[in-house]
Amino acid sequence: MKKTIWIVDDDDSIRWVLEKALAREGLNTRSFRQPDEVLQALDDESEVPQVLVSDIRMNGASGLDLLQTVKLRLPSLPVIIMTAFSDLDSAVAAFKGGAFEYLAKPFDLAKAVELIRRALEESERETTVEQMQDVETEILGQAPAMQEVFRAIGRLSQSSVTVLITGESGSGKELVARALHKHSPRVNQPFIAINTAAIPKDLLESELFGHERGAFTGAQSARRGRFEQAEGGTLFLDEIGDMPFDLQTRLLRVLSDGHFYRVGGHQPMKANVRLIAATHQNLEERVKDGVFREDLFHRLNVIRLRVPSLRERREDIPLLAKHFLVQSAKQLGVDAKRLSDQALSFISHLDFPGNVRQLENLCNWITVMAPGQVVEVVDLPSELVHATPLESLTSYGVAQTESLARVAHDGLSWSDLLEAKAGELLQNDVPEIMNGLSRDFESVLIRAALKHTHGRKNDAAIRLGIGRNTISRKIQELGIEGVKDD
């Protein structure tokens, strides 16, 4: 299905300028004069826009009405509304919850193309999430570290071998175990999971192996354990490193000869179960410390599969955040919120010690607590913003410097932030880094000084320690407004 950028405007010159600019970028476009033409084109199933750019007023027709109709049919389609400055307040109020962004006329062509590219990236993220959900993929991830996990799952797809999954808490070990089961010959049989650290020692043996009637006080009837429940399928033992030592012996016996006894039972039972174990601990160290059986470790460690932490797959954070925001919105029956580019950049540089689980919890918080549909850095939980060094003030744009200063004033090293930003730009092969960062740095300093001196240029120059001619030239070069002559 062909995807293009659709442009809707009754002004021929606007359409022509955008068409030519986007064509130079190698982007396909299709233009319309009126909203009715767009709706007619949408009725043709072969026509689906990747981004829609629409004027707000077109000879009596409303771009906002078009936005509302299109969003009902294509909820994930990024829509950019073009508006004259006189329409700005009403436009922002009317479509803030639905449009991707607005483009004020007259607009800078380069900025318009940049905005459309951002919308394209959003559209591609939406498409990726939808495709993954359509095929019921258990795990989302495009980072090289996750691709290794996917390849391992593929290689194990025809096997029922024991697997030991390692990784930090919250990194998705159970999801990997479920994927191993789903893509195994045992897919039509049960998948049974148990967290060995969450069950008291006295109850864990009965949970695993079941018990006979009268085996202990309160055992009024026989009970099947998890091994019996998982018969023919997969038994997932999470946090295996916390299993009591005496129960490790019983588990080893099952792995050795495939038989076990219920608690209080005398009849051996056959276990036809694939075992997958997981731990966030270093089992080799646990063996050395004498709290984990070495022979059991070797029985479990047939195939080891390590799940990377979220810090090792930061490029997956936008994809995961989008998925969790959509998921959370569906559960609450509300419209999904969207992270601004600045907020997305911010959370992509968090350490996330709780890994994917922590990111999911953050997205749930955003869905409930964030004030607007487009979430900015200042809308994120204050404990995150205050506790985390920002990558660089310049990375969030001069326009947001004041709001960020409110949340980043206590104890942050600007040199560390600048170093982090430079490292990011170098890694992404951004050209002329020195010029770009220097320009942003000068702009932030001069604007701060002008604010301090209430716009008086000469006073600001004195406070910065530069000459009057220098600050005048810089103000002109950087396009800084609101300056007073002393």
C-alpha positions in Angstrom: 0.0 0.0 0.0 1.6 3.3 -1.2 2.1 5.9 1.5 2.7 9.6 0.8 2.5 13.0 2.4 -0.9 14.6 1.6 -1.1 18.4 1.4 -4.5 20.1 1.7 -4.7 23.8 0.9 -6.7 26.0 -1.5 -3.7 28.2 -2.0 -1.9 26.9 -5.1 1.4 28.6 -4.1 1.5 26.9 -0.7 0.9 23.5 -2.3 3.5 24.1 -4.9 6.2 25.3 -2.5 5.7 22.3 -0.2 5.6 19.9 -3.1 8.9 21.1 -4.5 10.6 21.3 -1.1 9.6 17.7 -0.1 10.5 16.4 -3.6 14.0 17.7 -3.1 14.1 15.6 0.1 13.0 12.5 -1.9 9.5 12.4 -0.3 6.4 11.6 -2.2 3.5 14.0 -2.0 -0.1 14.3 -3.2 -2.1 17.6 -3.1 -5.7 18.5 -2.6 -7.6 21.8 -2.8 -10.5 20.9 -0.4 -11.2 18.5 2.5 -13.9 16.7 0.5 -11.2 15.6 -2.0 -9.2 14.0 0.8 -12.2 12.1 2.2 -13.0 10.8 -1.3 -9.4 9.6 -1.7 -9.5 7.9 1.6 -12.5 5.8 0.4 -10.1 4.2 -2.0 -8.4 1.5 0.1 -5.1 1.8 -1.9 -4.6 5.4 -0.7 -3.3 5.9 2.8 -1.3 9.0 3.7 1.7 8.7 6.0 1.4 12.3 7.1 -1.4 14.8 6.4 -0.6 18.6 6.2 -3.8 20.7 6.1 -4.7 24.4 6.1 -7.1 25.5 8.8 -9.4 27.5 6.6 -10.2 26.7 2.9 -13.0 28.7 1.2 -15.4 28.0 4.0 -14.2 24.5 4.6 -12.5 23.7 7.9 -9.3 21.9 8.3 -10.3 21.1 11.9 -13.4 19.3 10.7 -11.1 17.3 8.4 -8.8 16.6 11.3 -11.7 15.2 13.4 -13.0 13.0 10.6 -9.6 11.7 9.6 -8.7 10.9 13.2 -11.8 8.7 13.5 -10.7 6.7 10.5 -6.9 6.8 11.0 -6.3 7.4 14.7 -2.5 7.1 14.5 -2.1 9.4 11.4 0.1 12.4 12.3 -1.8 15.6 11.1 0.0 19.0 10.8 -2.4 22.0 10.7 -1.2 25.1 8.9 -2.6 28.3 10.4 -2.2 32.1 10.0 -1.0 33.9 13.1 -4.5 35.4 13.5 -5.9 31.9 13.9 -3.2 30.7 16.3 -5.1 30.8 19.6 -8.3 29.2 18.3 -6.3 26.6 16.4 -4.1 25.6 19.3 -7.1 25.3 21.6 -9.2 23.4 19.1 -6.7 20.7 17.9 -4.1 20.4 20.6 -5.5 17.0 21.5 -5.6 15.7 18.0 -3.1 17.3 15.7 0.6 16.3 15.7 1.7 19.9 15.5 0.8 23.3 13.9 2.7 25.3 11.3 2.2 29.0 11.5 2.0 31.0 8.2 4.1 32.5 6.8 6.5 29.6 7.7 10.2 29.0 7.2 10.4 26.3 4.5 13.3 24.4 6.1 11.5 24.3 9.5 8.3 23.1 7.7 10.3 20.2 6.1 11.9 19.4 9.4 8.5 19.3 11.1 7.1 17.0 8.4 10.1 14.7 8.8 9.4 14.4 12.5 5.8 13.5 11.7 7.1 10.8 9.4 9.2 9.4 12.1 6.2 9.4 14.4 4.2 7.6 11.7 6.9 5.0 11.3 6.9 4.3 15.1 3.1 4.0 15.0 3.3 1.5 12.1 6.0 -0.6 13.8 4.0 -0.8 17.0 0.8 -1.7 15.1 2.6 -4.4 13.0 4.1 -5.9 16.1 0.8 -6.0 17.9 -0.9 -7.4 14.8 1.3 -10.5 14.9 1.0 -10.7 18.7 4.7 -10.3 19.2 5.4 -10.7 22.9 8.6 -8.6 23.0 9.2 -5.2 21.3 12.7 -4.3 20.3 14.8 -3.2 17.3 18.1 -2.7 19.1 21.0 -5.0 18.1 21.1 -6.5 21.7 17.4 -7.5 21.4 17.9 -8.9 17.9 20.4 -11.3 19.4 17.6 -12.4 21.8 15.2 -12.9 18.9 17.7 -14.9 17.0 18.3 -17.2 20.0 14.5 -17.7 20.3 14.4 -18.6 16.6 17.3 -21.1 16.9 15.5 -22.7 19.9 12.1 -22.9 18.2 12.3 -26.6 17.4 13.8 -27.6 20.7 12.6 -28.4 24.2 16.0 -28.0 25.8 16.3 -26.4 29.3 17.1 -22.6 29.1 18.5 -20.3 31.8 17.5 -16.7 31.3 19.5 -14.0 33.1 19.0 -10.3 33.3 18.2 -7.5 35.6 14.8 -7.2 37.3 12.2 -5.8 35.0 14.1 -6.5 31.8 11.5 -8.9 30.5 12.7 -12.3 31.4 9.2 -13.8 31.7 8.3 -12.4 28.3 11.3 -14.2 26.8 10.2 -17.4 28.5 6.7 -17.0 27.1 8.2 -16.4 23.6 10.3 -19.5 23.9 7.2 -21.5 24.8 5.1 -20.0 22.0 7.7 -20.8 19.4 8.3 -24.3 20.6 6.7 -27.7 19.8 4.9 -27.4 23.1 2.9 -24.3 22.1 -0.4 -26.0 22.4 0.3 -27.2 25.9 0.2 -25.2 29.2 2.7 -22.5 30.1 2.9 -22.3 33.9 5.0 -19.6 35.7 5.9 -19.4 39.4 8.1 -16.9 41.2 10.1 -19.0 43.7 11.1 -15.9 45.7 7.5 -14.8 46.2 6.3 -18.0 47.9 7.2 -18.9 51.5 9.6 -21.8 51.9 7.1 -24.0 53.7 4.6 -23.7 50.8 6.9 -23.8 47.9 7.4 -27.5 47.9 3.7 -28.1 47.7 3.3 -25.4 45.0 5.9 -27.2 42.9 5.1 -30.8 43.4 1.6 -30.9 44.9 0.5 -32.8 48.0 -1.6 -35.8 49.0 -4.6 -35.5 51.3 -3.6 -35.4 54.9 0.1 -34.7 54.0 0.0 -31.8 56.5 -2.4 -29.9 58.6 -5.0 -28.3 56.4 -4.4 -30.6 53.4 -8.0 -31.8 53.3 -7.7 -33.0 49.7 -5.0 -33.9 47.2 -3.6 -31.0 45.1 -1.8 -31.0 41.8 1.5 -29.0 41.8 2.9 -26.8 39.1 4.8 -29.7 37.5 1.6 -31.6 37.0 -0.2 -28.5 35.8 2.5 -27.9 33.2 2.4 -31.5 31.9 3.4 -31.6 28.2 4.1 -27.9 28.3 6.6 -25.5 29.9 7.3 -24.7 33.5 8.9 -21.3 34.1 10.7 -20.9 37.5 11.4 -17.2 38.0 14.1 -16.1 40.5 15.5 -19.6 40.7 18.5 -18.2 42.6 16.3 -17.7 45.7 15.1 -21.3 45.8 15.7 -22.9 49.2 18.7 -25.3 49.3 16.7 -28.4 50.2 14.2 -27.8 47.4 17.1 -27.5 45.0 17.9 -31.1 45.7 14.3 -32.2 44.8 14.4 -30.1 41.6 17.7 -31.7 40.6 16.2 -35.1 41.0 13.3 -34.2 38.6 15.8 -32.9 36.0 18.0 -36.0 36.4 15.4 -38.8 36.0 12.1 -37.0 35.2 10.3 -38.2 38.3 9.0 -36.5 41.5 6.8 -37.3 44.5 3.9 -35.2 45.8 4.3 -34.0 49.4 3.2 -37.0 51.5 3.0 -39.2 48.5 4.7 -42.6 47.8 3.9 -43.0 44.1 6.5 -41.6 41.7 5.1 -39.3 39.1 6.5 -38.8 35.6 7.2 -35.1 34.6 7.0 -34.4 30.9 7.9 -30.7 31.2 10.3 -28.3 29.6 12.0 -26.2 32.3 12.9 -22.6 31.8 14.5 -20.8 34.7 15.4 -17.2 35.3 17.4 -15.1 37.7 18.7 -11.6 38.2 21.5 -13.0 40.4 25.0 -14.3 39.5 24.5 -18.0 40.0 28.2 -18.7 39.8 28.7 -16.5 42.8 25.8 -18.1 44.6 27.5 -21.5 44.0 30.8 -20.2 45.4 28.9 -18.9 48.4 27.5 -22.3 49.0 23.8 -21.3 48.7 23.2 -22.8 45.3 24.0 -26.3 44.2 26.7 -26.6 41.6 25.2 -29.7 40.1 21.8 -28.0 39.7 23.4 -25.0 38.2 25.0 -27.1 35.5 21.7 -28.9 34.9 20.0 -25.5 34.4 22.8 -23.9 32.4 22.3 -25.9 29.2 21.5 -22.9 27.1 22.0 -19.4 28.7 20.1 -16.5 27.3 20.9 -13.0 28.6 18.2 -10.3 28.4 19.8 -6.8 28.0 19.0 -4.0 30.4 17.1 -1.0 29.0 20.3 1.0 29.3 21.8 -1.3 26.6 18.9 -0.7 24.2 18.1 3.0 24.5 17.1 3.1 20.9 14.1 1.0 21.8 12.8 3.4 24.4 10.7 5.5 21.9 9.1 2.4 20.5 8.4 0.9 24.0 7.1 4.2 25.3 4.7 4.6 22.4 3.4 1.0 22.9 2.9 1.5 26.7 1.1 4.8 26.2 -1.3 3.3 23.7 -1.8 0.2 25.9 -2.4 2.3 29.0 -4.9 4.6 27.2 -6.8 1.6 25.9 -7.1 0.2 29.4 -8.5 3.5 30.7 -10.6 4.3 27.7 -8.9 7.6 26.9 -6.9 9.1 24.0 -3.2 8.1 24.0 -0.8 10.9 25.1 2.3 11.7 23.1 5.7 12.6 24.3 7.3 15.7 22.8 10.6 15.3 21.1 12.3 16.9 24.1 10.5 14.7 26.6 11.3 11.6 24.5 15.0 12.7 24.3 15.0 13.2 28.1 13.6 9.8 29.0 15.8 8.1 26.5 18.8 9.2 28.6 17.4 8.0 31.9 19.2 5.0 33.5 15.9 3.1 34.3 17.2 0.8 37.0 13.8 -0.9 36.9 14.2 -1.4 33.2 11.1 -2.0 30.9 8.8 -2.5 33.9 9.8 1.0 35.2 9.2 2.5 31.8 5.8 0.9 31.6 5.0 2.3 35.1 6.1 5.7 33.9 3.8 5.6 30.9 0.9 4.6 33.1 1.7 7.6 35.3 1.8 9.9 32.3 -1.6 8.6 31.0 -3.2 9.4 34.4 -1.3 12.4 35.7 0.2 14.5 32.8 -1.9 17.6 32.2 -2.0 17.7 28.3 -2.0 15.4 25.4 1.5 16.4 24.4 3.8 15.7 27.3 6.8 18.0 27.9 9.8 17.4 30.2 8.3 19.6 33.0 5.2 17.3 32.9 7.1 14.2 33.9 7.3 13.1 37.6 9.3 15.6 39.6 11.4 12.9 41.2 12.7 11.9 37.8 13.4 15.4 36.6 15.1 16.5 39.7 17.2 13.4 40.2 18.5 13.0 36.7 21.2 15.1 35.0 19.7 16.6 31.8 21.8 15.9 28.7 22.0 19.6 27.8 19.9 22.7 28.1 20.5 23.3 24.4 19.1 20.0 23.4 15.7 21.1 24.5 15.8 24.4 22.6 16.2 27.9 23.9 12.4 28.4 24.1 12.3 25.8 26.9 15.2 27.1 28.9 13.1 28.9 31.5 10.9 25.9 32.2 13.8 23.5 32.4 15.6 25.9 34.8 12.8 25.5 37.2 13.4 21.7 37.4 17.2 21.6 36.9 18.5 24.2 39.2 19.9 22.2 42.1 23.4 20.7 41.9 23.6 19.9 38.1 27.0 20.3 36.3 26.5 22.1 33.0 29.8 20.7 31.8 28.6 17.2 32.3 25.4 18.0 30.4 27.3 19.6 27.5 29.7 16.6 27.3 26.7 14.2 27.2 25.1 16.3 24.4 28.3 16.4 22.4 28.7 12.7 22.7 25.2 12.1 21.4 25.8 14.4 18.4 29.1 12.7 17.6 27.5 9.3 17.8 24.8 10.4 15.4 27.4 11.9 12.9 25.9 15.4 13.2 28.0 17.9 11.1 29.5 21.1 12.4 28.9 20.3 16.1 31.2 23.0 17.4 29.3 25.7 15.5 25.9 24.4 16.5 26.6 24.0 20.2 28.5 27.3 20.3 25.6 29.2 18.8 23.1 27.6 21.2 25.5 28.3 24.2 25.8 32.0 23.2 22.1 32.3 22.7 21.3 30.9 26.1 23.8 33.2 27.8 22.7 36.3 26.1 19.0 35.6 26.7 19.7 35.0 30.3 21.6 38.2 30.7 18.9 40.2 28.8 16.3 38.7 31.1 18.3 39.7 34.1 18.7 43.3 32.9 15.1 43.5 31.7 16.2 43.7 28.1 18.8 46.4 28.4 21.5 45.5 25.9 24.4 47.5 27.3 23.9 46.3 30.9 23.7 42.7 29.6 27.0 43.2 27.7 28.7 44.5 30.9 27.4 41.6 33.0 28.7 39.1 30.4 32.0 40.8 30.0 31.8 41.5 26.3 31.7 44.7 24.2 28.6 46.6 23.1 29.3 46.0 19.4 29.8 42.3 20.1 26.5 41.8 21.9 24.7 43.9 19.2 26.2 41.7 16.5 25.4 38.5 18.3 21.8 39.6 19.0 21.3 40.2 15.3 23.0 36.9 14.3 20.9 34.9 16.7 17.6 36.6 16.0 17.1 37.6 19.6 14.1 40.0 20.2 12.9 42.2 23.0 16.1 44.2 23.3 16.3 47.8 24.7 18.9 50.3 24.0 20.2 51.9 27.3 
